[in-house]
Structures are given as C-alpha cells and as structure tokens.
Amino acid sequence: MLRTLVKTAALAVEDQTYPVRYFELRTLRGARRYSAEILLGPGDRIILDDDSVINLEAKTMRLVPATLYSRVLAGRATAA
C-alpha cells in the first residue's frame, strides 16, 4: 500500500511543538484510510489511524498530550 502525504501540521503541548504528518492510504479493497505520524523525538513516533482526517485530527489532539503526560508520570514512578 502506498501512503500519500495530504497534510502537515504542528501540535503544541506545554512548551514543546511536535510535527505531525497526515497520510492517505488506499486499502486493497479501494477504501481510504488516514494515518497521522507524530514525531516526538529521534526514533520516537506515535502513529494513529482513522477513517477521516477530521476524526484523526481530533484523536491526535486528545491522545498525544495524554501519551506525553503518561510518560512523565511513568518516569516519576520509576525514579522514586
């Protein structure tokens, strides 16, 4: 399956900005699927998918901050 870049954006969480790339994919049956690739750091990415770019943008706005905050909390738990 071939991914086509359809949009780029940046997501600000606290004092950091993370680049987001949105892709369109065609399934073997011809349906469209969309994915978002959020780059958190070198070699550290979150990939989300959905049936529409609008839903994917909403999902990205909810899940990326939650993921980052959970990593902070997990780091504190292991440091104690």
N, C-alpha and C positions, 0 to 999 in steps of 0.2 A: 504494500500500500504506500502511496506517495502522499507526503504531507505538503500542503501549500500554506505558506505564511499569509495570513489575512489581516493581522493587526499587531502592532507593538504598543506597549504601554509601560508605565512605571507605577508601582504600588508603594506608597509611603506608610511605614509603620514606625511609630515613635520618631526617632531621629535618623532612620535608615530608609533608603529608597531601593527597591528591588525591581529589576527589569522583568517584564512579562511579555512573552510571545504567544500569540494565538494562532493555531493552525487548523486547517480544514483537512479532513481525511475522507476518502471515499471507501466504503466497505466493499467487499466482494459482491454484495447484492446491489450496489449502487447508492446506498443511503449515505447521507452526510453525517459525519461526527466531527466534533470540535475538541481540541485539546489546548491546554494552557501550560506553558513551561515557565516556571518562576525560578530564577537563578538567585539562590541565597548566598552562595559563595563558590569558590573554585571546586568543582566536582560535587556540589551540593544543590540538588534541584528538587522541586516539587512539581509533579505532573498531575493535572486534573483533566477530566473529560466530561462532556455533556452533549446533549442534542442540539443546543443552540449557543451562540456566542453570548447572548444576553444572560442566559442562565449560568453560563460558565463565568462570566464577569462577576455575577452575584456570589457564586460559590467561592471564587478567588478572594473576594473582599472579606468573606467570613472565615475561610479556612486558613489562609496564610497567617494572619495575626494570631489565631488560636494555636497554630503549629509552632510559631516562634515563641509565644509565651509558655507553651508546654515544655519546650526545650530549656528555657530559662529555669522553670521550676524543677525539671528533672536534674539539671546541673547543680542546683542548690541542694537537692536531696542527696546526691552522691558525694557532694563536698562536705556534708555535715558528718 
